[in-house]
Amino acid sequence: MFFSYYVKKIRKIMKSLLRTLLIIPIASTLIYAQEVNSALERMLKPKVSYESSYMADVTIKGSSGGYEVAKNKLKINNAFLALEYVNQSFIWNDIADLPFGDGVSKPIELLHTIKADIKLPYKVNEELFIINSVSVTSSFESNPEDSYSFGAFSFASYKLDNDHTIQFGAFVNYHPINTTALPMLSYSYRASHQDGFKSVIGFPRTFVGYHLNKHTLVRLGMIYSQSVVKLGDNSVIEKKGYIETKDYMTNVGISSNLTKDLKVELDALYEVQGDINTYDSNGDVQNKYSVDPSFGVNFKVVYTF
């Protein structure tokens, strides 16, 4: 009797332990699944952004001729897919003194860019995160034929600790007249934090910011950009040719989350250096120009559904 009593007690304890051992992994799996579903839901949420900028008195070096340009950009995206449309409209000054064109007609009135890209983010572990992307872009004045370029980048982010992260990778963009390959290397400090100082130092983008509060950030930065546009069939710059622009743009501004779904940004712009190259229809360089530094302004609004 005595022995039988303790056997029953031991069996009861073992059953309880077995239930506990079964419940813990099941509960952990359910919690992990909920976290994964929550993260995926956030990544799938679409965003719509509208951006408008204006650059004043952009003068071609060595002449009094130049232009003003207004740029508008509409973008729809989530963490995996993005589609954007950009247009740029020009107002020209002292056309007769421009080093290109016919001295009478406006060299360019309106440019269009349409871009689609796919991103494949992958979390390797708590420290390493990788993003791969492919894109197709069409930039043209009037006819999109022969205007397409194809881009790809691979980018890794390695978290050293909660405050310090390094990013490294490469970007390649193929265009029939000019293929660009650039390194991507940066160091970030508290980049995902919502208080105090934060920074990203590297290429092609650098910025330093300070959170006035968890909703409002003031920042100072610089970014390098490059693009190739197909000119019109009757362009006075180069018939059926191309124009390439490269610039280093600095900005100082403020961004604010007005609600959890709505964000606005306002920046003053300063183009430190700008270059313009023209190509004929065969992709051969015809002329190279530079522009004097110029000022501008940029406004952006982002809504997350």
N, C-alpha and C positions, 0 to 999 in steps of 0.2 A: 504493500500500500504506500509506504513512504517513498519508495523508489518510483512507483508509478505516478505519484503526485508531482515529483520534480521533473519527470520526463514530460508530462503534460505542460508544465510551466515553461520548460525550455522550448517545446514545440510552439507554444503561444508567442514567446519572445522572438523566435526565429521567423515566424510568419509575419510579425509586425516589422521586423528588420527587412524582410524580403519586400514587403509592400513599400516601405520607405525607399529602398534601393531602386525599385521600379518607378516610383512616383517622381523621384528627383530628376532622372534623365528625361522623363516625359515632360515634366514641367519646364526643365531647362530648354528642351527642344521647342516647346510651344512659345516660350519667352523669346528665344532666338528667332523663331519664325516671324513673330510679331514685329521684332526689331527690323528684320530684313524687309518685311512687307512695308513697314513705315518708311524706311529709307528709300525703297523703290518708289513708293507713292510720291515722296518729295521730289525724287529725280524726274518722275514722269510729268510733274506739274508744268503746264505750259506758261511761258512768259511772253508778254508783248512789250516791246520797247519802241519809243520814238525819240529820235535824236536830231537836233537841228544846230548847225554851226554857221558862223560867218567870219570870213577873213577879209580884212580891209587893206587896201593899198599895197597889194603884192606887186612889187616893181622888178622887172627884169634887169639884172645888173648890166651896166654899160649903156642903158637907154632910159628914157623917161616914160616909156610905155609899160603898162602893167594891167592888172585886173583886180576885181573884187569877186569873191566866190561864196555862194550860199550852198550849203550841203544839207540834204535831208535823208534820213535813214530810218527805215521801218524793218523791224526784226521780230520773228516769231521763233521761239526755241524752247527746248527743255535740255536735260543733261545729255541727251543722245542725238537729237536732230535740231537743225537750225536752217531757216530760210530767211534771206534778207534782200531788200531792194534799196538802192542808193541812187539819188540823182544830185548832180552838181550844176548849178546855173551860174553863168559868168557875165559880169559887166566889165567892159574893156575901157581903158583910158589911153589917150595918145596913141591910137592905133597906127598912125603914120610913122611913129618912131619905134615900133616893135621890130626886133631883129628877125621875126618870122612873119609869114602871111603875105598878103598883097598890098598892105599899107592902107587899104580902104575897107575891106570886109571884116566883120568880126571873126577872129580865128576859130573860136568855139562858142557855141551858145549853151548847149546842154549835153551832159554826159550821163550814161546810165550804167549801173552795175547790178547784176543779179547773182546771188551766191547761195549754194546749198552745201551743207556739210553734215557728216555723220561722225559722232564721237563714240568711242568705246572705252568707258572708264572701267578700271579693274583694281580692286583692293587686294593686294597680295597678302598683307598682314597689317598689324596696327601701325607699323612704321612706314611701309612702302605702298605708294599709290601710283598707278600708271594710267595714262590717257593716250590712246591712239586715235587719229582722226584722218579722214580723207574728205576732200572738197572739190567742187567744180565751180568756176566763176566765169561769167561773161561780162566784160566791160567794153562799151562801145559808144560811139557818137550817134550813129543812125542805123547802121547795119550790123547785126550780131555775127555775121559770117566771119570765120577766122578770128574770133575774139575770145575763144575759150582757153582757160588755163586750168591746170589740175594740181592740187596741192595735197600734201600729206605731212603729218608730224607725229612724232612719238615723244612723250614727255613723262618723266618720272619725278615723283616728289617723295623725298625721304625725310621723315620726321626724326630729328636728333633728340628732341625732348618737346615738352608742351609749348615752348616759346620759339624754338629754332628749327628751321626746315631748309633743306637745299633742294633745288630743282635743276634738272639737266635733261637735255634732249636735242633734237634737231628738226629743222623745218625745210622742206623742199617744195618748190613751186615750178611746174613746167609750163612754159608758154612757148609757142612756135618761134618767137624772136628772142626770147631771153629766159633762161632757166636760172632760178635763184636757189641757193642752198645756204642756210644760216644756222649757226649754233644757237641753242637756247640754254642759258645758264644763269641761275640767280640764287640768292640767299634771302630768305624771308624771316622776319622777326615778328612774332605775335600776329601774323597775317589774318588769322581767323578769329582773333579776339575782338570783343566789342567795347573795350575800355582802354584808355591810355594810348601810348604810342604803338605804331605798327609800321613796318616797312618791307619793301621788296627791292633789293638791289641787284641789278643784272642787265642782261640784254635779251630781247629788244625793249624791255620795259623796266623802269625804275620809279618808285614812288615812296614818299614818306608821309604818314598821316597821323593825326591825333584825334581821338574821340572826345568831343566835348561832353557827350553822354552816350548811352548805348544806342541812341537813334541817329546821332549826328556826327559826321566825320569831316574834318578839314584836311586837305592834302595838297602836296606839291609833287609833280612828277615829270617824266620825260618818256617819250615813246618814239621808236623808229618805224616808219612805214614805207612801203614801196608798191607801186601798181603800174600796170601796162594797159592802155586803152586803145582800141581799134578806132582810127579816125574814119570820117565819112568818105564816100566814094569821090566826092568833089571838094575835099578839104583844101583850104588855101595854105595849110601848113605842110601837108604831104598827102597827096591823093592816095586813098586806100592804104595809107601808112599807119604808123603807131606813134603814140607818145607815152613816155615813161616818166613817172615822177618819183622822187625819193625825198624824204624829209625827216628832220628831227624836230618834234613838237613838244614844247613844255607846257604845263598847265598848273594853275593854282586855283583851288575851288573848294566847294562844299557839297556833301551829299547828305540827304536826310530821309529816313524811313518815316513817312507821314503816318502810315498804318502798317500792319504786318504784311499787307499785300501791295502797297504803293510806295515807290521810292523815286525821289527827284534828285537831280544833280545839276550844278551850275559851275562852270569853269571859265576863267580867263585864259586865253591861249597866246603863245608866243612861238612863232616858227623861227628856230635858231638858224637852221640851214635847210635850203631847198634846192634841188637840182631837177632839170628838165632835159630829157634826151628825146630826139625825134628819129624815127626809122622810116625807111621806105617800105613798099609793099613786100619786098623780099627779106625784110628784117635787117637790112644794113644800116648802121648808124649814119645819120646825115648831119646832125648838129647837136651841140651840147650847150646848155644855158644854166645859169644859176639865178636865184632870186634873192633880193635883199630881205633881211629879217622883217617880219610883219606881225601885227597883233590881230586877235580875234576873240570870239566868245562861243561857248558851246552850252546847250541845254539838253537834258535827257530826262525822260520819265519812263519808269519800268513798272508794269503791273503783273503780278503773279496770280494766276487763277486758283 
